[in-house]
């Protein structure tokens, strides 16, 4: 025991010496030693700086009465007047309500469904059947929302949709899946679940594959059945993944998908199609009111950041790792 403790103390002292030497050498030493790695790092870093941080200078438009003729910096500074104007508009209240409604329902269904599907696929013993289902579920993730919207109208349109034709052939009445607000909302959610389910399932299956098999063996010894193993072993083991993805999705609850709403909207359904991203497009691109569009986008980003930080703090207080 004395020999082991002496060797451990020696290792600790050697580690301390190495850390002290590294601190003395400074940054220049590591730059000379690993310059190839830092050179490779410059490529993604340059991309982030050029396309993520540099455009943030345009946020100054939210505090200016922007005129194209006067230029980016020549327009008059108005402070928070633009925010006061957009907060008083009826379209803003409606867009916030619809964004929270659509994204809240999306969080309930599109977030939970991949977990359920991953748990079900994990219980399937046939490898070929499991791989075939994974491929079929994952394919919609690679389709753009314009393509998905075209497919949806071909299948669900009231006049000549394939699904309504089948319903009519079976003696039923045609259903306005995309032509009435309530039906459109249900169709919007169902199509979103179908499109995103495969990607989330892959993530959870990867997390499930890292679970120690001995935990399942111990559960079997204790007399646990299939569903008891799922509840007591699988779900607690992937809890970190679930919490992490939940925090990231909470940050998007004020964002939404412009492409998704834009591809599925039509003139017959206008109750839920005015969301914040759609309003930014209408104000900025269609109407040319760049100051209002920028202010609305900044408001959306700030709320998303606050939600992520709050969710992270709550997760940490509940004993989870969190993001930050």
SVG drawing of the C-alpha trace seen along z (x, -y; Angstrom):
<svg xmlns="http://www.w3.org/2000/svg" viewBox="-71 -61 79 74">
<polyline fill="none" stroke="black" stroke-width="0.4" points="0.0,0.0 2.9,-2.4 4.4,-1.7 1.1,-2.5 0.6,-5.7 4.2,-6.8 3.7,-6.1 0.4,-8.0 2.1,-11.0 4.9,-10.8 2.4,-10.9 0.6,-13.9 3.8,-15.8 4.8,-15.0 1.5,-16.3 1.8,-19.4 5.3,-20.1 4.0,-19.6 1.2,-22.1 3.6,-24.6 5.9,-24.2 3.0,-24.6 1.9,-27.8 5.4,-29.2 5.8,-28.4 2.7,-30.5 0.6,-30.6 3.5,-31.2 5.0,-27.9 1.8,-26.0 1.2,-28.0 4.7,-27.0 4.2,-23.4 0.7,-22.8 0.5,-25.4 -0.9,-22.8 -3.9,-22.2 -4.5,-26.0 -4.3,-26.5 -7.0,-23.9 -9.0,-25.6 -8.9,-28.9 -11.2,-27.5 -14.3,-26.9 -13.4,-29.9 -13.3,-32.2 -16.6,-30.9 -18.3,-31.5 -16.8,-35.1 -17.8,-35.9 -21.3,-34.5 -22.4,-34.5 -20.8,-37.4 -20.2,-39.9 -23.9,-40.1 -24.7,-41.1 -23.6,-44.6 -26.9,-44.9 -28.8,-44.7 -28.2,-48.5 -31.1,-48.9 -33.5,-48.0 -32.6,-51.3 -32.6,-53.5 -35.2,-54.9 -33.5,-53.1 -33.7,-54.8 -32.0,-53.1 -31.1,-56.4 -29.3,-57.6 -27.4,-54.3 -26.7,-52.0 -24.9,-54.5 -26.5,-57.7 -30.0,-56.9 -31.4,-58.7 -30.9,-57.1 -34.3,-56.7 -33.5,-54.4 -36.4,-52.2 -39.1,-53.9 -39.1,-51.0 -39.8,-48.5 -42.6,-50.6 -44.2,-50.8 -44.1,-47.0 -45.2,-46.2 -48.4,-48.3 -49.3,-46.6 -52.0,-44.0 -50.0,-41.8 -47.3,-41.5 -49.6,-40.2 -51.1,-37.8 -47.7,-36.6 -46.4,-36.0 -49.6,-34.1 -49.4,-31.9 -45.7,-31.3 -46.1,-30.2 -49.1,-28.0 -47.5,-26.2 -44.1,-25.8 -45.6,-24.7 -47.7,-22.0 -44.7,-21.1 -42.6,-20.7 -45.3,-18.3 -45.6,-16.1 -42.5,-16.4 -40.2,-16.2 -41.8,-13.2 -42.6,-11.1 -38.9,-10.4 -38.4,-9.1 -41.3,-6.7 -40.2,-5.5 -36.6,-5.0 -37.8,-2.9 -40.0,-0.8 -37.3,-0.2 -34.8,0.7 -37.2,3.5 -37.3,5.0 -35.0,8.0 -34.9,8.2 -31.9,6.2 -33.1,6.0 -36.6,4.8 -35.1,2.2 -32.7,0.8 -35.5,0.6 -37.7,-1.4 -34.8,-3.7 -34.2,-4.4 -37.8,-5.1 -38.2,-7.4 -34.9,-9.3 -35.6,-10.0 -38.1,-12.9 -35.3,-14.8 -33.5,-15.4 -36.6,-16.8 -37.0,-20.6 -40.3,-22.0 -41.2,-23.2 -41.2,-19.6 -43.0,-18.4 -45.6,-21.1 -46.2,-20.1 -46.6,-16.4 -49.0,-17.5 -51.2,-19.4 -51.2,-16.5 -52.3,-14.1 -54.5,-16.2 -56.1,-18.8 -59.9,-19.0 -60.6,-18.9 -58.4,-16.2 -56.2,-15.0 -55.4,-11.3 -56.4,-10.8 -59.8,-12.5 -60.4,-10.5 -59.8,-7.3 -62.1,-8.5 -64.8,-9.3 -64.4,-5.9 -65.0,-4.3 -68.2,-6.2 -67.0,-9.0 -67.1,-12.8 -64.1,-14.8 -62.1,-16.3 -60.6,-19.9 -57.2,-18.9 -55.5,-22.1 -58.6,-24.3 -59.9,-25.0 -58.0,-26.5 -58.6,-23.7 -57.8,-21.0 -54.8,-22.9 -53.4,-23.0 -53.7,-19.3 -52.2,-18.6 -49.3,-21.1 -48.4,-19.2 -48.8,-15.7 -46.6,-16.7 -44.0,-18.2 -43.8,-15.0 -43.4,-12.9 -40.6,-15.1 -38.5,-15.4 -39.2,-12.1 -36.4,-10.2 -33.6,-12.6 -34.6,-12.6 -34.9,-8.8 -31.4,-8.4 -30.0,-10.5 -31.9,-8.6 -31.0,-5.2 -27.3,-6.3 -27.8,-7.2 -29.6,-3.9 -26.8,-1.9 -24.3,-3.3 -26.2,-1.8 -24.3,0.8 -25.9,4.3 -25.2,5.3 -28.0,3.0 -30.5,4.9 -29.2,8.2 -29.5,7.0 -33.1,5.9 -33.9,9.3 -32.5,10.9 -34.8,8.7 -37.7,10.0 -38.3,6.9 -40.3,7.4 -39.8,5.6 -41.7,2.4 -40.3,2.2 -36.7,2.3 -37.7,-0.5 -39.0,-2.6 -36.3,-1.8 -33.2,-1.4 -33.6,-2.9 -35.3,-6.2 -33.1,-7.1 -30.0,-6.2 -30.9,-8.6 -32.2,-11.3 -29.2,-13.5 -29.8,-13.4 -33.5,-14.2 -32.8,-17.2 -30.1,-18.6 -32.4,-18.4 -35.3,-19.8 -33.2,-22.9 -32.2,-23.4 -35.8,-23.1 -37.0,-25.6 -34.7,-28.1 -36.5,-27.7 -40.0,-28.1 -40.1,-31.8 -38.4,-31.0 -40.4,-28.5 -39.9,-27.5 -40.6,-30.0 -40.3,-27.4 -42.7,-25.1 -45.5,-27.7 -44.8,-29.3 -45.0,-25.9 -48.3,-24.9 -50.2,-28.2 -53.0,-29.2 -55.5,-32.0 -58.3,-29.8 -56.4,-29.4 -55.1,-32.6 -55.8,-32.1 -52.5,-30.4 -50.2,-31.2 -49.0,-34.6 -46.0,-33.8 -42.9,-35.8 -40.7,-34.5 -43.5,-35.1 -44.0,-38.6 -40.3,-39.3 -40.5,-38.2 -43.6,-40.4 -42.2,-43.5 -38.7,-43.2 -38.9,-41.6 -42.4,-42.4 -42.9,-45.8 -39.3,-47.0 -39.6,-48.1 -36.2,-46.8 -36.1,-48.5 -39.3,-46.9 -38.2,-43.5 -34.8,-43.7 -36.3,-44.8 -38.8,-41.9 -36.0,-39.5 -33.9,-40.9 -36.8,-40.6 -37.3,-36.9 -33.6,-36.1 -33.4,-37.8 -36.4,-35.9 -34.9,-32.6 -31.7,-33.3 -33.5,-34.0 -35.5,-30.8 -32.4,-28.7 -30.6,-30.3 -33.7,-29.8 -34.1,-26.2 -30.5,-25.5 -30.6,-27.0 -33.7,-25.0 -32.1,-21.8 -29.1,-22.4 -31.2,-23.0 -32.9,-19.6 -29.5,-17.9 -28.9,-17.7 -25.8,-18.8 -27.4,-21.4 -25.7,-23.2 -23.6,-26.0"/>
</svg>
